[in-house]
Amino acid sequence: MTAQFKDFLADERGQDVVEYSLLLVLIGTVAMIYLTGLGLNISQFLQQIGTKLELVSNVSAD
């Protein structure tokens, strides 16, 4: 039983798959955080444009 356990711990097959999957999770997390921040910046920018257009339309209507 102990020899089988030692063999199991020494076996490195599948290690690359685990490393690549962890790397993909890390890249996905960073991309999600970046895109969320970018989306918030775009939203604020569009709100500023909308506010300015509202002001222009109110001034021209008077």
C-alpha positions in Angstrom: 0.0 0.0 0.0 2.8 2.4 0.9 4.6 1.6 -2.4 1.5 2.4 -4.4 1.1 5.7 -2.5 4.7 6.7 -3.2 4.2 5.8 -6.9 1.1 7.9 -7.0 2.9 10.9 -5.6 5.9 10.4 -7.9 3.7 10.1 -11.0 3.8 13.4 -12.9 1.4 12.6 -15.7 -1.3 15.2 -15.9 0.8 17.8 -14.2 1.0 19.9 -17.3 -2.8 19.9 -17.7 -3.2 21.2 -14.1 -0.5 23.9 -14.7 -2.1 25.0 -18.0 -5.6 25.1 -16.5 -4.4 27.3 -13.6 -2.7 29.6 -16.1 -5.9 29.9 -18.1 -7.9 30.6 -14.9 -5.4 33.4 -14.0 -5.5 34.9 -17.5 -9.4 34.8 -17.5 -9.6 36.4 -14.1 -7.2 39.3 -15.1 -9.1 39.8 -18.4 -12.5 39.9 -16.6 -11.2 42.5 -14.1 -9.7 44.6 -16.8 -12.9 44.5 -19.0 -15.1 45.3 -16.1 -13.1 48.4 -15.3 -13.0 49.4 -19.0 -16.8 48.9 -19.2 -17.3 51.2 -16.2 -15.1 53.9 -17.8 -17.0 53.7 -21.0 -20.3 54.0 -19.1 -19.2 57.1 -17.3 -17.9 58.6 -20.5 -21.3 58.0 -22.3 -23.1 59.5 -19.3 -21.0 62.6 -19.5 -21.8 62.9 -23.2 -25.5 62.4 -22.5 -25.5 65.2 -19.8 -23.8 67.6 -22.2 -26.2 66.8 -25.0 -29.1 67.4 -22.6 -27.7 70.8 -21.6 -27.2 71.8 -25.3 -30.8 70.7 -26.1 -32.2 72.7 -23.2 -30.2 75.8 -24.1 -31.3 75.6 -27.8 -34.9 75.0 -26.8 -35.1 78.2 -24.8 
